[in-house]
Amino acid sequence: MYRFSKATEELRTSEIRDLMSLAIRPDIITFAGGMPGNDLFPIAEIDKIYNSLPEKIKQQAFQYGPTPGYPPLLESLKEFLRKKGLPVDENKLLITTGSLQAINILAKIFVDPGDEIITEYPCFIGAISAFKSYGAKIIPVPIDEEGILTEPLKKEINKTIAPKFLYITPYFHNPAGIIYSEKRKEQLIELLRNTNLPLIEDDAYGDLYFHKEDSHRVQPIKALNPKGVSICYTGSFSKILGPGLRLGWMLVPEEIYVRAELCKQAFDACSPTFTQVIADEFIRSGAIYPYIERLRNEYLLRAQSMISELKKHLPQYVKWTEPRGGFYIWLILPEGTDATDILKEAIKKGAVLVTGKTFDPEAKKNNAIRLAFSNTTIEQIEKGIPIVADAIRKICG
Amino acid sequence: MYRFSKATEELRTSEIRDLMSLAIRPDIITFAGGMPGNDLFPIAEIDKIYNSLPEKIKQQAFQYGPTPGYPPLLESLKEFLRKKGLPVDENKLLITTGSLQAINILAKIFVDPGDEIITEYPCFIGAISAFKSYGAKIIPVPIDEEGILTEPLKKEINKTIAPKFLYITPYFHNPAGIIYSEKRKEQLIELLRNTNLPLIEDDAYGDLYFHKEDSHRVQPIKALNPKGVSICYTGSFSKILGPGLRLGWMLVPEEIYVRAELCKQAFDACSPTFTQVIADEFIRSGAIYPYIERLRNEYLLRAQSMISELKKHLPQYVKWTEPRGGFYIWLILPEGTDATDILKEAIKKGAVLVTGKTFDPEAKKNNAIRLAFSNTTIEQIEKGIPIVADAIRKICG
């Protein structure tokens, strides 16, 4: 009866939603959601910040703010990004309602229905939904433990009608957990140079490295400022403050920014000033730095626990890479496995996880599993991983 | 150099943005922004709410929430809407990041590039931007002091290829300030019945009536639940709590909801849980009701002051309607007037306003001015209206 738009005919719900409703059942151990630890939010720090805000600032917090972002936050966030070596002065910064909105806006300004774009396989589900919602045709290029594979990527780039952009998540990949090697980053830069193919570099997890010696490996490609490569860098407060604040950003060339800001204006006018005021003070007071340090230590402990349990319980034929940061471990199962069977089995015994096809733009390839260690206690990991391992054995033998 | 999408080629910046930057100059009296009074936000009430939240709820406030909305807020907001007579049980409620996002999502699910949609003339600028960002061809139908004109509307509805929807703001219209008469609402329902043309009923200001006897006139068309008319009802916390929280909603039929929720998921995953927790407690504690009462009284005083100043200073040839609620007064100037000249003149003397063409989907018709009385003191009104009146005389004679 309703005459809906063609682009939204493509929208499909994903399995991850039903998992979320399972995840709130207290008897279920959840390795499903890509969520920060509930017990790790900086509540005491933010209470202090909130209660020391002057009346004038609180009034601003309740009011509309400028579309590009609350001006003090733009300033303090620039300082935060400058410390990562990002070229904040040669680019423009836009605050968005979570980094998903940044990705969605970039999709909107580049994609007409039927346009091709390139992602990694596997790929962040939120980005897949955003791209599909504009009718993009997604070309997934596989990754290995060092990053996107350059040979198949080269073929796609050199097509007569080039795709509109390349989207990657190089630092503690969601879902694959890997970090790009220096060498792969260099190869990627060479491939992209002077191709007119913009790179969307999604860096939601880069701050969460476990080992000091990796601090240089998380340096964004955007920070290298490579000549002849146009980079849209996106980031988020979701993993270093709280996703409930719904704040992210994009750092992009001026020409892209102008159009992105117009889209943002039509989307939601501005991101929540209320939470922008809080995020600004969280950076400005310096509280964000020891907090990130605390998160690195906490997530390392959870990752170590999961790694140790997986080593103990997983069958040899499961392939996986030990994460050096972030939230995830990606288990690759024998070709032809349907991970949904494993999920069903695990749920019966009291654990949930996300199946591989969730992260396949074609929603087919299902011989993989994503485990998140971010929002579970070590006790839950010790109890839950044997359940997952048993379910794998039961299905795969 | 960049290969941008076709739909976003249409996006244009609006004059209102530059006015906003003027509006923060302390020497300028601003009748421009459609903003609540900075001095009227319920800061003390929210401080109390924030500081009495249990640790568990605060953790939820920092975390991702379900896409449809924070469950307790969905519940308390339903109660709030039920009191307006809205059919909350036969429809579905979706929390959005401001009501602009609700309007944007509805545009996305209905509009393919080139599709026609109908709005009022004049029309809320945010809705115009949202519709244009999907390549909609907007057909503006004029309003008078009782609402949209039914004769020209009838013609548009009966076209061979019917427009995709009709968008109206019946209660304290932005920018025109008027409220629909009972009779016009009935005529509209009869016109729409069984036409397959959904109605988007934008009700951002309905709570802000100045006179008790109007409390029934702000009853939404959606609350009448007319047979054979499909209504998407949108609302907002921006005018009854604070726009900085970025919270709005849509109450829509199930079939529309399913698609809207998928769009929302791809837009920003969920609205800020942090501010949803606050909004929930604001309703649940009952604090919202006396607060709205206080706003009605305060805005009435400001409106009365502006009405009295306009009566004193405006030339006779300016046509306008005394507002019975909301934020705005709409001055209609002699045919052919270019309100931008008046704006320039007023700025020179220290006052800003918004010109008529801002609210014209074709961005042309400019013989009108919008004055907002919501974020100015009575002293500023008394000082600023003579400036506006002088500027009008100077340009129009």
Interface residues (C-beta under 8 A of the other chain):
Chain A: M1 Y2 R3 F4 S5 K6 A7 T8 L11 R12 T13 R17 M20 S21 G33 M35 P36 N38 D39 F41 I43 I46 D47 Y50 N51 E55 K58 Q59 Q60 A61 F62 Q63 Y64 G65 P66 T67 T97 G98 L100 Q101 N104 K108 I109 F110 V111 D112 D115 G126 S129 A130 K132 S133 Y134 K164 N196 P198 S230 S238 L241 G242 P243 G244 L245 R246 E255 I256 R259 L262 C263 Q265 A266 F267 D268 A269 C270 S271 P272 T273 F274 T275 V277 I278
Chain B: M1 Y2 R3 F4 S5 K6 A7 T8 L11 R12 T13 R17 M20 S21 G33 M35 P36 N38 D39 F41 I43 I46 D47 Y50 N51 E55 K58 Q59 Q60 A61 F62 Q63 Y64 G65 P66 T67 T97 G98 L100 Q101 N104 K108 I109 F110 V111 D112 D115 G126 S129 A130 K132 S133 Y134 K164 N196 P198 S230 S238 L241 G242 P243 G244 L245 R246 E255 I256 R259 L262 C263 Q265 A266 F267 D268 A269 C270 S271 P272 T273 F274 T275 V277 I278
